[in-house]
Amino acid sequence: GEDVEQSLFLSVREGDSSVINCTYTDSSSTYLYWYKQEPGAGLQLLTYIFSNMDMKQDQRLTVLLNKKDKHLSLRIADTQTGDSAIYFCAENEGAGSYQLTFGKGTKLSVIP
Amino acid sequence: NAGVTQTPKFQVLKTGQSMTLQCAQDMNHEYMSWYRQDPGMGLRLIHYSVGAGITDQGEVPNGYNVSRSTTEDFPLRLLSAAPSQTSVYFCASSYYEGFAKNGYTFGSGTRLTVV
């Protein structure tokens, strides 16, 4: 079955870059997502990437996709204290599927 | 446009009690789902619906019922609450068209404690 793996914790200093990594198993996934969850809140979509792309940049966010290794990463440049949150990687369960499988989430702590 | 609204935000139940968690969306989304979030477990799918009158089970459906009588509402019923159902519950919805770019819209969650 589908599985999405993430490390549980990451700590960075304010102003540094953060890199959050994710591996997935479903090679038929067509979309991959990064969601952000702030304390006490629901998940918000940060960005997405299609499986036929290698990279996507959106302001401070860069998403890299290595399809061969089934590895997805989210880089946050110039990390701020407001970036402290849990970040979830998610994949859809094959072409045409509307089901998403989520990783367990990476808690990013930004040290001032 | 309120998005996905979940009520209540907090609830304490005694073991054996029943209750309904409400979820409503005003975006005319076809797809709706319920997840529970537990520490170290991430998000686990409980039930989902692809349209009014259609529901199906997810990964952890035991102890929960759902119905989808309208496009807007997707309530989650706990039949006989157990301490193992202590969790944060999230409702999510999406369009089919535009799903790729928009993914799911989540509610703000219901924090349930069963004592």
HADDOCK unambig.tbl for C-alpha pairs under 7 A between the chains (distance, minus, plus):
assign (segid A and resid 31 and name CA) (segid B and resid 100 and name CA) 6.38 0.50 0.50
assign (segid A and resid 41 and name CA) (segid B and resid 108 and name CA) 5.08 0.50 0.50
assign (segid A and resid 41 and name CA) (segid B and resid 109 and name CA) 6.87 0.50 0.50
assign (segid A and resid 42 and name CA) (segid B and resid 106 and name CA) 5.80 0.50 0.50
assign (segid A and resid 42 and name CA) (segid B and resid 107 and name CA) 5.71 0.50 0.50
assign (segid A and resid 42 and name CA) (segid B and resid 108 and name CA) 4.24 0.50 0.50
assign (segid A and resid 42 and name CA) (segid B and resid 109 and name CA) 5.97 0.50 0.50
assign (segid A and resid 43 and name CA) (segid B and resid 106 and name CA) 5.81 0.50 0.50
assign (segid A and resid 44 and name CA) (segid B and resid 106 and name CA) 6.95 0.50 0.50
assign (segid A and resid 48 and name CA) (segid B and resid 101 and name CA) 6.64 0.50 0.50
assign (segid A and resid 102 and name CA) (segid B and resid 43 and name CA) 6.34 0.50 0.50
assign (segid A and resid 103 and name CA) (segid B and resid 42 and name CA) 6.28 0.50 0.50
assign (segid A and resid 104 and name CA) (segid B and resid 40 and name CA) 6.42 0.50 0.50
assign (segid A and resid 104 and name CA) (segid B and resid 41 and name CA) 5.72 0.50 0.50
assign (segid A and resid 104 and name CA) (segid B and resid 42 and name CA) 3.73 0.50 0.50
assign (segid A and resid 104 and name CA) (segid B and resid 43 and name CA) 6.75 0.50 0.50
assign (segid A and resid 105 and name CA) (segid B and resid 42 and name CA) 6.18 0.50 0.50
